[in-house]
Amino acid sequence: MLHDAARLLGLIAEDGTEPEWAVGLREGGATDTSALARLLPAEVDRIFLQNDLTAIAPGPLAPALDVRLRTIAARESAAQASSYRFTAESVAHAFVAGETEASILEFLGGLSLTGIPQPLAYLLSQTAQRHGLVRVSTDEETGRTRIESVDSHLIDAMAVDQSLRPLALTAHVGSLTTRVSRETVYWALTDARYPATLVGADGALLVRERHPAPPAAPPHDDASDLTP
């Protein structure tokens, strides 16, 4: 049993030999981190930007670069070669967090081995133009969620959008209101591809992370509860 535990911890290799970095531990000393580090893939500081709005890191991306890239793109896979995907939602999230079209282009331009693909440049430009057009806030007097926009056509479109019917939107002085919570309205508008932005009571833009729904519980087998 101890042998199996040691194998799972990497103290013993699959062939029964002892890794170089584990010798010190067995002898009561410190771990040889340099020997362990040699077994790990080297970090990279460059990525490949592709026409399908994805980015590929050909190795573990340096932590600081990975953190910033994940404010602009959603990471799709985390392996020796990680992939990221740019979407209107992820780019809008970056704008709310303080990025600008120019700062994103500068960052990606210095990171990319393949330049800035035209589809990505177009996505950044279009998202920047639409950013903040729809503002979602809470009316302090009524407690209702308010949707406002300088583009009256967007207000009219949301008012008749069948995908937004569950929100029970009501027209009110050039805006829309609902009893549904501000966060729920924001994500509903985002999913419907409206350029929505959350606004706090002080007028500051708010950043929200989408939390995935918990996995469904496995089906319960009633027959397993029956006793003979």
BELPE-V30915 format. One record per residue. N is the residue number from 1. RES is the residue in one letter. OMEGA is omega in radians with two decimals (NA if undefined). NEAR is the number of other C-alpha atoms within 12 Angstrom. D_CENTER is the distance of its C-alpha to the mean C-alpha in Angstrom with 2 decimals. Layout:
# BELPE-V30915
n,res,omega,near,d_center
N,RES,OMEGA,NEAR,D_CENTER
N,RES,OMEGA,NEAR,D_CENTER
This chain:
# BELPE-V30915
n,res,omega,near,d_center
1,M,3.11,7,40.78
2,L,3.11,10,40.32
3,H,3.13,16,40.29
4,D,3.13,14,37.41
5,A,3.13,13,35.45
6,A,3.12,20,36.16
7,R,3.13,19,35.02
8,L,3.13,14,31.69
9,L,-3.14,15,31.21
10,G,3.11,23,32.13
11,L,3.06,26,35.46
12,I,3.14,23,37.31
13,A,-3.12,19,36.39
14,E,-3.13,16,36.72
15,D,3.09,10,40.16
16,G,3.13,14,41.37
17,T,-3.13,16,41.38
18,E,3.11,20,40.04
19,P,-3.11,26,37.26
20,E,-3.05,22,38.41
21,W,-3.09,25,35.85
22,A,-3.08,26,37.01
23,V,-3.12,21,40.68
24,G,3.13,18,40.46
25,L,-3.14,19,38.98
26,R,-3.11,17,41.83
27,E,3.11,11,44.35
28,G,3.14,10,42.97
29,G,-3.12,12,41.46
30,A,3.09,14,38.00
31,T,3.08,19,35.32
32,D,-3.06,20,35.70
33,T,-3.13,18,32.17
34,S,3.11,13,33.28
35,A,3.12,16,34.34
36,L,-3.11,18,31.07
37,A,-3.14,14,29.03
38,R,3.14,14,31.06
39,L,-3.08,14,29.70
40,L,3.10,13,26.05
41,P,-3.12,16,24.58
42,A,3.09,16,24.58
43,E,3.12,23,21.52
44,V,3.12,24,20.94
45,D,3.11,24,20.20
46,R,3.12,28,20.02
47,I,3.02,33,17.91
48,F,3.04,31,18.98
49,L,-3.03,33,17.54
50,Q,-3.08,25,18.61
51,N,-3.13,20,19.86
52,D,3.10,20,17.57
53,L,3.04,29,14.59
54,T,3.05,29,13.43
55,A,3.14,39,13.87
56,I,3.03,37,15.75
57,A,-3.06,35,16.51
58,P,3.12,25,20.02
59,G,3.10,25,19.72
60,P,-3.12,25,17.78
61,L,3.11,32,16.25
62,A,-3.00,21,17.71
63,P,-3.10,14,15.65
64,A,3.13,14,15.77
65,L,3.13,24,14.71
66,D,-3.13,31,11.81
67,V,-3.12,16,10.53
68,R,-3.14,27,11.11
69,L,-3.13,39,9.81
70,R,2.97,30,6.25
71,T,-3.10,32,6.84
72,I,-3.08,40,7.96
73,A,3.11,35,6.48
74,A,3.12,31,4.18
75,R,-3.09,26,6.56
76,E,3.13,19,9.01
77,S,3.12,19,11.70
78,A,3.12,18,12.88
79,A,3.10,17,16.60
80,Q,3.00,17,19.26
81,A,-3.09,23,17.79
82,S,3.11,28,13.98
83,S,-3.12,30,12.35
84,Y,3.12,33,9.42
85,R,3.08,30,9.28
86,F,3.06,37,9.67
87,T,3.09,32,9.89
88,A,-3.14,34,11.68
89,E,-3.11,37,9.03
90,S,3.12,34,6.56
91,V,3.09,40,9.96
92,A,3.09,44,11.25
93,H,3.13,38,8.70
94,A,3.11,35,10.00
95,F,3.12,33,13.45
96,V,-3.12,30,13.36
97,A,3.06,24,12.46
98,G,3.10,20,15.57
99,E,3.03,24,15.01
100,T,3.10,24,17.52
101,E,-3.12,29,18.18
102,A,-3.10,16,20.71
103,S,3.11,21,18.69
104,I,3.13,33,15.91
105,L,3.13,28,18.81
106,E,-3.14,16,20.58
107,F,-3.11,24,17.80
108,L,3.13,33,17.07
109,G,3.12,22,20.83
110,G,-3.07,19,21.66
111,L,-2.97,27,19.19
112,S,3.03,27,19.92
113,L,-3.05,20,22.94
114,T,-3.13,20,23.12
115,G,3.11,23,22.87
116,I,3.14,29,20.71
117,P,-3.11,24,21.07
118,Q,3.12,17,22.42
119,P,3.12,20,19.84
120,L,3.10,31,17.06
121,A,3.11,29,19.50
122,Y,3.12,21,20.27
123,L,3.13,31,16.71
124,L,-3.12,36,16.38
125,S,-3.12,22,19.88
126,Q,-3.14,20,19.55
127,T,3.11,32,16.42
128,A,-3.14,29,18.23
129,Q,-3.08,19,21.34
130,R,-3.05,27,19.86
131,H,3.08,34,17.71
132,G,-3.13,29,19.28
133,L,3.12,27,21.72
134,V,-3.09,35,20.96
135,R,-3.11,40,20.98
136,V,-3.09,41,20.55
137,S,3.09,38,22.55
138,T,3.10,29,25.00
139,D,-3.06,26,28.69
140,E,-3.09,12,30.38
141,E,-3.05,10,33.70
142,T,-3.10,12,32.84
143,G,3.13,16,29.62
144,R,3.06,26,28.30
145,T,-3.12,35,25.02
146,R,3.08,40,25.83
147,I,-3.11,47,24.28
148,E,3.09,37,25.74
149,S,3.06,28,25.70
150,V,3.12,17,28.08
151,D,-3.10,20,28.05
152,S,3.12,19,30.38
153,H,3.10,17,29.68
154,L,3.09,26,26.10
155,I,3.13,32,27.64
156,D,-3.13,21,30.16
157,A,-3.14,23,27.65
158,M,-3.11,35,25.55
159,A,-3.10,28,28.84
160,V,-3.12,19,29.84
161,D,-3.09,20,26.54
162,Q,3.13,15,27.26
163,S,-3.13,20,23.65
164,L,-3.12,27,23.67
165,R,3.13,18,27.01
166,P,3.13,18,25.76
167,L,-3.13,30,24.94
168,A,-3.11,22,28.68
169,L,3.14,32,28.29
170,T,3.12,25,31.49
171,A,3.14,21,32.65
172,H,3.04,18,33.71
173,V,3.07,13,35.07
174,G,3.13,19,32.84
175,S,3.07,30,29.70
176,L,3.10,35,28.42
177,T,3.12,31,28.29
178,T,3.08,32,27.42
179,R,-3.13,23,27.77
180,V,-3.06,27,24.29
181,S,-3.09,24,21.95
182,R,-3.12,31,20.06
183,E,3.14,32,16.55
184,T,3.11,24,17.59
185,V,-3.13,37,18.98
186,Y,-3.11,37,15.97
187,W,3.09,28,13.72
188,A,3.12,29,16.84
189,L,3.12,35,17.32
190,T,3.12,31,13.81
191,D,3.12,18,14.30
192,A,3.07,20,17.74
193,R,2.99,25,16.53
194,Y,-3.10,35,18.07
195,P,-3.03,38,16.89
196,A,3.08,43,16.53
197,T,3.09,41,16.09
198,L,-3.11,39,16.78
199,V,3.12,28,19.91
200,G,-3.11,21,21.52
201,A,-3.13,19,25.28
202,D,3.13,12,25.86
203,G,-3.14,15,24.24
204,A,3.10,17,21.30
205,L,-3.10,25,17.87
206,L,3.09,27,15.51
207,V,3.12,24,11.81
208,R,3.07,25,10.36
209,E,3.09,20,7.40
210,R,3.11,17,7.80
211,H,-3.12,10,9.67
212,P,3.12,7,10.62
213,A,3.12,7,14.37
214,P,3.14,7,16.54
215,P,-3.13,8,18.22
216,A,3.12,8,21.56
217,A,3.12,8,24.58
218,P,-3.13,7,26.86
219,P,-3.11,9,29.92
220,H,-3.13,9,32.77
221,D,-3.11,9,35.93
222,D,-3.05,8,38.74
223,A,-3.11,9,41.28
224,S,3.13,9,40.18
225,D,-3.08,8,41.37
226,L,3.09,7,44.82
227,T,-3.11,6,47.50
228,P,NA,5,50.51
